[in-house]
Amino acid sequence: MAQDSAARTDIRADAHTNSHAYPPPRRSATEVPDAYAVLRAQEPVAEVTLPSGDTGHLVSRYADVRAVLADPRCSRAATVLPEAPKLTAVPFDAGGLFTMDPPEHTRLRGLVARAFTPRRVEGMRPRIAELAGELADSMAAAGSPTDLNAAFAFPFPVAVICELLGVPYADRERFRTWSDAVLSLTAHTPEEMMRHKQALLGYLRDLVADKRRAPGEDLLSALVAVRDEEGGAEGGLSEHELLTLAMTLLIAGHETTVGVLGTSVFTLLRQPGRLALVPDGEEESAALVEELLRINPIGDGGPLRVTTEPVEIAGRVLPANSAVIASICSANRDGARFPDADRFVPGRADDPTQPPHLAFGHGPHYCLGAPLARAELSIALHVLADRFPTMRLAAPVESITMHTGLLVNRLTELPVEWD
C-alpha cells in the first residue's frame, strides 16, 4: 500500500482537491506510471486537470475504456465546440478525422481507407523492406555506436509515409519540428503551437498546389483529384478538409510509429535474448508485434472526447459536455484482462483466450493505419535482427529517457552498439 499511496500523491494536481494532474508523471522510460494501477483499483473514473487547465475525466479500466471508445455519446466532434473543455491550449482543428463523428467521419475516412487496407499494405511490403534495408546499410556504414532513434526509428516511418503521401523526404526535419508542436501537451507554448501549425498548413497548401500542377501516383494527388472533381458537390471534400486530412495523415502516419518502434527495440534489448527474440515465422512474428504494441503505449490516452448527453461509466454519471480521456495506456496494463499485465510475454497474443489490446483504439475511430504500422514494425525488427544480431544498449537503462509534454511517447535517444 505504501507504493500505491506514493503513486496517488504523485498525480495530485492539488493536494486540497480530488483532481489529478494529467498526464501523470513518468518516473522512467521503462515503465508506465504507477498511478494508473492505483486509479484502476480505487478510482476508475478520476477527475483530472488537463494541460489546458480545464477539468476532465480519466477512464482507466479495460472494459470501461473499450466502452467509451465505441460510445457515440462520447464524441470527437463535440471537442471543437466553443463551450467544450479542451485538452490543450491549441486543440485540433474541426473538419479532420480526429474531430468528426459518423456519418461525416465515415465519409472522410472512406476517401483514404483504400490506401491502408491489408491487401494494399501487403503489396507495399517489398518497398517498405527496401527502405528499411537502405537505412540499415547507412547505419552499418556509419558504424557503432549510434543513436538508433536518429539513424533508423525516425527516418524509416517518415520515408514510408512520405512515399505513400507524396511528400518530399528531404523536408523531414522541417515537418518533424512542426508535428512536435501540433502534438504538444506542455512542451510548447500556445504561441509556438499555433505558429508551427500554421507553418505546416502553409507547407501543405503549397504542396497541394504542386500536386494540382503535376499530379503523381501518391495518395495526396488522389485526394486533390477527389477535391477538384467532387468538392462542389454535396458531401464533397472541401479545401479545408483536404488540408486538415493531409496534416493528420502526415503527422499520425509517422509520429506514432517512430515512437513505438524505438520503445519496442528498447524493450527487446532489455531482454536476455535481445534481437534474437525476433522469430523467423510469420505467425510468431505477428504475436511478438502485438505484445510490443500492448506493452509500449503510443501515448497516455486516446484523443479527447466530450459527452453529448449524460453518460454512466463505472457507476459514475458524467453530465453532458464532460471531457473524457479513455486511457489506452492503462487499459492495456489492466490485470483483470491481461494476466501478469506488466510483464513482456512475446507469445501472449498466440493465446486465443487473451482479449485484443487497444493500442489502435476500438470502434469507428479504430486506427486507419494499423495494417501499415504493423507491417512497418515487423519489417523493421526483422531487418535490424538480421543486420545487427549482436546489437545491445550502449548506455545504462536508467539513463534513457522519454520525451515529456507530447501526446505521443518517444524516447529522447536510444544509444546502441554492435560487434
C-alpha positions as CSV (number, residue, x, y, z in Angstrom):
1,M,0.0,0.0,0.0
2,A,3.0,2.4,0.5
3,Q,3.7,2.3,-3.2
4,D,0.0,2.9,-4.0
5,S,-0.1,5.9,-1.7
6,A,3.1,7.4,-3.2
7,A,1.6,7.0,-6.7
8,R,-1.6,8.6,-5.6
9,T,0.3,11.6,-4.2
10,D,2.3,11.9,-7.4
11,I,-0.7,12.5,-9.6
12,R,-2.5,15.1,-7.4
13,A,-2.7,18.4,-9.3
14,D,-3.8,20.0,-6.0
15,A,-3.4,18.3,-2.6
16,H,-6.6,20.1,-1.4
17,T,-8.8,18.8,-4.2
18,N,-9.8,15.5,-5.7
19,S,-8.3,16.4,-9.1
20,H,-5.2,14.6,-10.5
21,A,-2.7,16.0,-13.0
22,Y,-2.9,14.6,-16.5
23,P,-0.8,13.0,-17.7
24,P,0.6,11.5,-14.6
25,P,4.4,11.9,-14.2
26,R,6.6,9.2,-15.6
27,R,9.5,8.1,-13.4
28,S,11.4,6.2,-16.1
29,A,11.3,5.2,-19.8
30,T,10.8,1.5,-18.9
31,E,7.5,1.7,-17.0
32,V,4.1,3.3,-17.3
33,P,3.3,5.5,-14.3
34,D,2.2,3.5,-11.2
35,A,-0.7,5.9,-10.9
36,Y,-2.7,4.1,-13.5
37,A,-2.8,0.9,-11.3
38,V,-3.9,2.9,-8.4
39,L,-6.7,4.5,-10.4
40,R,-7.9,1.2,-11.8
41,A,-8.2,-0.2,-8.3
42,Q,-9.5,2.8,-6.5
43,E,-10.9,5.5,-8.9
44,P,-11.7,4.0,-12.3
45,V,-13.3,7.4,-13.4
46,A,-10.9,10.0,-12.0
47,E,-11.3,13.8,-12.2
48,V,-8.1,15.2,-13.8
49,T,-6.8,18.7,-14.6
50,L,-5.9,18.8,-18.3
51,P,-2.9,20.6,-19.7
52,S,-5.3,23.4,-20.8
53,G,-6.4,23.9,-17.2
54,D,-9.8,22.5,-17.9
55,T,-11.3,19.6,-15.9
56,G,-11.6,16.2,-17.5
57,H,-12.3,12.6,-16.5
58,L,-9.8,9.8,-16.9
59,V,-11.2,6.3,-17.5
60,S,-8.6,3.6,-16.7
61,R,-10.1,0.1,-16.8
62,Y,-10.0,-2.0,-20.0
63,A,-13.8,-2.7,-20.2
64,D,-14.6,0.9,-19.5
65,V,-12.1,2.3,-21.9
66,R,-13.3,-0.1,-24.7
67,A,-16.9,1.0,-24.0
68,V,-16.0,4.8,-24.2
69,L,-14.2,4.3,-27.5
70,A,-17.3,2.7,-29.0
71,D,-19.9,5.0,-27.4
72,P,-21.3,7.6,-29.8
73,R,-22.3,9.8,-26.9
74,C,-18.5,10.2,-26.2
75,S,-17.9,12.5,-29.2
76,R,-14.9,13.7,-31.0
77,A,-16.8,16.4,-32.9
78,A,-18.0,17.9,-29.7
79,T,-14.4,18.7,-28.7
80,V,-14.2,21.6,-31.1
81,L,-17.4,23.3,-29.9
82,P,-16.7,26.7,-28.3
83,E,-18.1,25.7,-24.9
84,A,-16.3,22.3,-24.8
85,P,-13.5,21.7,-22.3
86,K,-10.1,21.5,-24.1
87,L,-7.2,19.1,-23.8
88,T,-4.6,21.7,-24.8
89,A,-4.5,25.5,-25.4
90,V,-4.4,24.8,-29.1
91,P,-6.8,21.9,-29.9
92,F,-7.1,20.0,-33.1
93,D,-9.0,21.8,-35.9
94,A,-12.6,21.0,-36.9
95,G,-13.0,19.1,-40.1
96,G,-10.5,16.4,-39.6
97,L,-10.6,12.7,-38.8
98,F,-9.8,13.4,-35.1
99,T,-12.7,15.9,-34.8
100,M,-15.5,14.2,-36.6
101,D,-18.2,11.7,-35.8
102,P,-20.2,9.4,-38.1
103,P,-21.6,10.0,-40.7
104,E,-19.2,12.8,-41.6
105,H,-16.3,10.9,-40.2
106,T,-17.3,7.8,-42.2
107,R,-17.4,9.8,-45.4
108,L,-13.9,11.3,-44.9
109,R,-12.4,8.0,-43.7
110,G,-13.7,6.2,-46.8
111,L,-11.7,8.6,-49.0
112,V,-8.4,7.3,-47.6
113,A,-9.3,3.8,-46.3
114,R,-8.3,2.0,-49.5
115,A,-4.7,3.2,-49.1
116,F,-4.4,1.3,-45.9
117,T,-6.2,-2.0,-46.5
118,P,-4.3,-5.1,-45.5
119,R,-4.1,-6.1,-49.2
120,R,-2.7,-2.8,-50.2
121,V,-0.2,-2.8,-47.4
122,E,0.8,-6.4,-48.3
123,G,1.7,-5.1,-51.8
124,M,3.8,-2.4,-50.3
125,R,5.9,-4.8,-48.1
126,P,8.8,-5.2,-50.6
127,R,9.2,-1.4,-50.9
128,I,8.9,-1.0,-47.1
129,A,11.6,-3.7,-46.7
130,E,13.8,-1.9,-49.3
131,L,13.6,1.4,-47.4
132,A,14.4,-0.3,-44.1
133,G,17.4,-2.1,-45.8
134,E,18.7,1.2,-47.1
135,L,18.7,2.8,-43.7
136,A,20.3,-0.3,-42.2
137,D,23.1,-0.1,-44.8
138,S,23.7,3.5,-43.9
139,M,23.7,2.7,-40.2
140,A,26.2,-0.1,-40.7
141,A,28.4,2.2,-42.8
142,A,28.4,4.9,-40.2
143,G,29.5,2.3,-37.6
144,S,28.9,1.5,-34.0
145,P,27.8,3.1,-31.7
146,T,24.9,5.2,-32.8
147,D,21.6,6.6,-31.8
148,L,19.0,4.2,-33.2
149,N,16.3,6.9,-33.0
150,A,18.2,9.2,-35.3
151,A,19.6,6.6,-37.6
152,F,16.6,4.3,-38.0
153,A,13.5,4.7,-35.8
154,F,12.7,8.2,-37.1
155,P,13.7,8.2,-40.8
156,F,12.2,4.8,-41.5
157,P,8.5,5.6,-40.8
158,V,9.0,9.0,-42.2
159,A,10.3,7.6,-45.5
160,V,7.3,5.3,-45.8
161,I,4.7,7.9,-45.1
162,C,6.4,10.4,-47.4
163,E,6.4,7.9,-50.2
164,L,2.8,7.0,-49.6
165,L,1.6,10.6,-49.5
166,G,4.0,12.1,-52.0
167,V,5.7,14.4,-49.5
168,P,9.4,15.2,-50.2
169,Y,11.6,13.2,-47.8
170,A,14.2,15.9,-47.9
171,D,11.7,18.1,-45.9
172,R,11.5,15.6,-43.0
173,E,13.3,17.8,-40.4
174,R,11.0,20.7,-41.2
175,F,7.8,18.8,-40.6
176,R,9.3,17.0,-37.6
177,T,9.5,20.4,-35.8
178,W,6.0,21.3,-36.9
179,S,4.4,18.0,-35.9
180,D,6.1,18.0,-32.4
181,A,4.4,21.3,-31.8
182,V,1.0,20.1,-33.1
183,L,1.2,17.1,-30.8
184,S,2.4,19.1,-27.8
185,L,0.7,18.9,-24.4
186,T,3.0,21.1,-22.4
187,A,6.3,21.0,-24.4
188,H,5.5,24.2,-26.3
189,T,3.8,27.5,-25.5
190,P,0.4,28.1,-27.2
191,E,2.0,30.7,-29.4
192,E,4.7,28.2,-30.6
193,M,2.0,25.6,-31.2
194,M,-0.1,27.9,-33.3
195,R,2.9,29.3,-35.2
196,H,4.2,25.8,-36.1
197,K,0.7,24.6,-37.1
198,Q,0.2,27.5,-39.4
199,A,3.7,26.9,-40.9
200,L,2.8,23.2,-41.6
201,L,-0.6,24.1,-43.1
202,G,1.2,26.6,-45.4
203,Y,3.7,24.0,-46.4
204,L,0.8,21.6,-47.2
205,R,-1.1,24.3,-49.1
206,D,1.9,24.8,-51.4
207,L,2.3,21.0,-51.8
208,V,-1.3,20.7,-52.8
209,A,-0.8,23.4,-55.4
210,D,2.2,21.4,-56.7
211,K,0.0,18.2,-57.0
212,R,-2.6,20.2,-58.9
213,R,0.1,21.3,-61.4
214,A,1.8,17.9,-61.6
215,P,-0.1,15.0,-60.1
216,G,1.6,11.8,-59.2
217,E,0.6,8.3,-58.2
218,D,0.6,9.2,-54.5
219,L,-2.3,9.4,-52.0
220,L,-2.2,13.2,-51.7
221,S,-2.5,13.6,-55.5
222,A,-5.5,11.3,-55.4
223,L,-7.1,13.3,-52.6
224,V,-6.5,16.5,-54.6
225,A,-8.2,14.9,-57.6
226,V,-11.2,14.0,-55.4
227,R,-11.4,17.5,-54.1
228,D,-11.3,19.1,-57.5
229,E,-13.8,16.7,-59.1
230,E,-16.3,16.5,-56.2
231,G,-15.6,19.4,-54.0
232,G,-18.5,21.4,-55.2
233,A,-21.0,18.5,-54.8
234,E,-22.9,17.8,-51.7
235,G,-20.7,15.7,-49.4
236,G,-17.6,16.5,-51.4
237,L,-14.2,17.2,-49.9
238,S,-13.7,20.8,-49.1
239,E,-10.3,22.6,-49.3
240,H,-10.2,22.9,-45.5
241,E,-10.9,19.2,-45.1
242,L,-8.2,18.3,-47.7
243,L,-5.5,20.3,-45.8
244,T,-6.6,19.0,-42.4
245,L,-6.7,15.5,-43.7
246,A,-3.2,15.9,-45.2
247,M,-1.9,17.2,-41.9
248,T,-3.5,14.4,-40.0
249,L,-2.1,11.7,-42.3
250,L,1.4,13.1,-42.3
251,I,1.6,13.5,-38.6
252,A,-0.2,10.4,-37.4
253,G,1.4,8.4,-40.2
254,H,4.9,8.7,-38.8
255,E,4.9,10.0,-35.2
256,T,3.2,7.0,-33.6
257,T,5.3,4.5,-35.5
258,V,8.5,6.4,-34.7
259,G,7.7,6.2,-31.0
260,V,6.6,2.6,-30.8
261,L,9.5,1.4,-33.0
262,G,12.0,3.0,-30.6
263,T,10.3,1.7,-27.5
264,S,9.9,-1.7,-29.0
265,V,13.6,-2.1,-29.8
266,F,14.3,-0.8,-26.3
267,T,12.1,-3.4,-24.8
268,L,13.8,-6.2,-26.8
269,L,17.3,-5.0,-25.9
270,R,16.4,-5.2,-22.2
271,Q,15.6,-8.9,-22.5
272,P,18.3,-11.7,-22.2
273,G,17.8,-12.8,-25.8
274,R,17.7,-9.2,-27.2
275,L,17.1,-9.2,-31.0
276,A,17.3,-13.0,-31.2
277,L,13.7,-12.8,-29.8
278,V,12.6,-11.7,-33.3
279,P,11.3,-15.0,-34.8
280,D,11.5,-16.1,-38.4
281,G,8.0,-17.4,-38.6
282,E,5.2,-15.1,-39.8
283,E,2.7,-16.1,-37.1
284,E,5.2,-15.9,-34.3
285,S,6.4,-12.6,-35.6
286,A,2.9,-11.2,-35.6
287,A,2.4,-12.3,-32.0
288,L,5.6,-10.5,-30.9
289,V,4.4,-7.3,-32.7
290,E,1.1,-7.4,-30.9
291,E,2.7,-7.8,-27.5
292,L,5.1,-5.0,-28.2
293,L,2.2,-2.8,-29.2
294,R,0.3,-3.8,-26.0
295,I,3.2,-3.1,-23.6
296,N,4.6,0.0,-25.3
297,P,1.9,2.7,-25.2
298,I,1.7,5.1,-28.1
299,G,0.6,7.7,-25.6
300,D,-1.1,8.1,-22.2
301,G,-4.6,8.2,-23.6
302,G,-6.6,8.3,-26.8
303,P,-7.8,11.6,-28.3
304,L,-10.1,13.6,-26.1
305,R,-13.8,13.0,-26.2
306,V,-16.7,15.2,-24.9
307,T,-20.0,13.8,-23.8
308,T,-23.1,14.9,-25.8
309,E,-25.5,13.8,-23.0
310,P,-25.2,12.2,-19.6
311,V,-23.1,9.0,-19.7
312,E,-22.7,6.4,-16.9
313,I,-19.2,5.0,-16.7
314,A,-18.2,2.5,-14.0
315,G,-21.1,3.6,-11.9
316,R,-20.5,7.3,-12.2
317,V,-22.7,9.6,-14.3
318,L,-20.8,12.2,-16.2
319,P,-23.0,15.2,-17.3
320,A,-23.2,16.4,-20.9
321,N,-20.1,18.5,-22.0
322,S,-17.7,16.5,-19.9
323,A,-14.2,15.8,-21.2
324,V,-13.3,12.1,-21.2
325,I,-9.9,10.5,-21.8
326,A,-10.1,6.8,-22.4
327,S,-6.6,5.7,-21.2
328,I,-5.5,3.0,-23.6
329,C,-2.1,3.1,-21.9
330,S,-3.9,2.0,-18.7
331,A,-6.3,-0.4,-20.3
332,N,-3.5,-2.4,-21.9
333,R,-2.0,-2.9,-18.5
334,D,-5.2,-4.0,-16.8
335,G,-4.5,-7.2,-14.8
336,A,-8.2,-8.0,-14.9
337,R,-7.9,-8.6,-18.7
338,F,-4.2,-9.5,-19.2
339,P,-2.7,-11.8,-16.6
340,D,0.7,-10.5,-15.3
341,A,-0.1,-7.4,-17.4
342,D,3.2,-5.6,-16.7
343,R,5.3,-8.4,-17.9
344,F,6.5,-8.7,-21.5
345,V,5.4,-12.1,-22.9
346,P,6.4,-12.4,-26.6
347,G,3.9,-15.1,-27.4
348,R,1.0,-13.7,-25.4
349,A,-1.1,-13.0,-28.5
350,D,-1.0,-16.6,-29.5
351,D,-3.3,-17.4,-26.6
352,P,-6.9,-17.3,-28.1
353,T,-8.3,-16.6,-24.6
354,Q,-6.5,-13.3,-24.5
355,P,-8.5,-10.2,-25.4
356,P,-7.2,-7.9,-28.1
357,H,-5.1,-4.9,-27.0
358,L,-6.4,-1.4,-27.6
359,A,-3.2,0.2,-29.0
360,F,-5.0,1.2,-32.2
361,G,-8.3,2.1,-30.4
362,H,-11.7,0.5,-30.9
363,G,-14.9,1.4,-32.6
364,P,-15.5,3.8,-35.6
365,H,-12.2,5.6,-34.9
366,Y,-10.1,2.5,-34.9
367,C,-6.7,3.5,-36.4
368,L,-6.8,3.6,-40.2
369,G,-3.1,3.0,-40.4
370,A,-3.0,-0.1,-38.2
371,P,-2.1,-2.5,-41.0
372,L,0.7,-0.2,-42.2
373,A,2.1,0.3,-38.7
374,R,2.1,-3.5,-38.0
375,A,3.9,-4.1,-41.3
376,E,6.5,-1.4,-40.6
377,L,7.2,-2.7,-37.1
378,S,7.5,-6.3,-38.2
379,I,9.8,-5.5,-41.2
380,A,12.0,-3.1,-39.1
381,L,12.5,-5.7,-36.4
382,H,13.4,-8.4,-38.9
383,V,15.9,-6.1,-40.8
384,L,17.6,-5.0,-37.6
385,A,17.8,-8.5,-36.2
386,D,19.3,-9.8,-39.5
387,R,21.8,-7.0,-39.9
388,F,22.8,-6.4,-36.3
389,P,22.3,-9.7,-34.4
390,T,24.7,-8.5,-31.6
391,M,23.0,-5.2,-31.1
392,R,22.9,-4.1,-27.4
393,L,22.3,-1.0,-25.4
394,A,25.2,1.4,-25.4
395,A,24.1,3.3,-22.2
396,P,22.6,2.2,-18.8
397,V,18.9,1.6,-19.0
398,E,18.2,4.2,-16.3
399,S,19.9,6.9,-18.4
400,I,17.5,6.5,-21.3
401,T,14.6,8.9,-21.0
402,M,11.2,9.7,-22.7
403,H,10.2,13.0,-24.2
404,T,7.8,14.8,-21.9
405,G,4.9,17.1,-22.8
406,L,3.9,15.3,-26.0
407,L,0.7,13.4,-26.9
408,V,2.9,10.5,-28.1
409,N,5.6,8.5,-26.2
410,R,9.0,8.8,-27.8
411,L,12.5,8.1,-26.4
412,T,14.8,11.1,-26.5
413,E,17.5,8.8,-27.8
414,L,18.4,5.1,-28.0
415,P,22.2,4.6,-27.9
416,V,23.1,1.2,-29.3
417,E,26.2,-0.7,-30.3
418,W,27.1,-3.9,-32.0
419,D,30.2,-6.0,-32.9
